[in-house]
């Protein structure tokens, strides 16, 4: 196989914001800082920003749906080689939505931010900690209650551990996946924690 052809066929990883189908939502990542000293903490932030009149269903820690009307937000960080993970914590509490048929569901009508805190052991040697995980969401329209097909994405980043930490942000890469695959990743089970609303 021609290597140039193989590289072209391979799916490229991207950086920056994700714009979902019909521009219903934007998803962004941040890793701060890019380098931490042993004993310190880095933060991985994931923001889901629904664009009016779209909304998202409340995050499900175990990947299972909470509503008959739509699929939940998925946020997952794989088990790390070292360090302690706290979170993800959610910036807002989902709001209750009542449908015309009387059914209810909790949804995010405003931007919601999920934050993982990654605590590096004080005796950890210098090196690189690889981060990887998946996210998923289904956007629904408040005007006609139509929902877009659910979407999934994988993400990855590298956190440097060094005696002299950095104040700059790290780069988080993402690639399109499948919602069902992200759900399987969660249910496989490593390092998943329940979200705690502030």
Helices and strands as residue ranges (DSSP letters): H 3-9, E 18-19, G 21-23, E 25-32, E 35-36, E 41-50, E 54-57, E 74-77, E 84-90, E 95-98, E 104-108, E 112-119, E 127-137, E 139-141, E 151-161, E 169-170, E 172-176, H 179-188, E 196-197
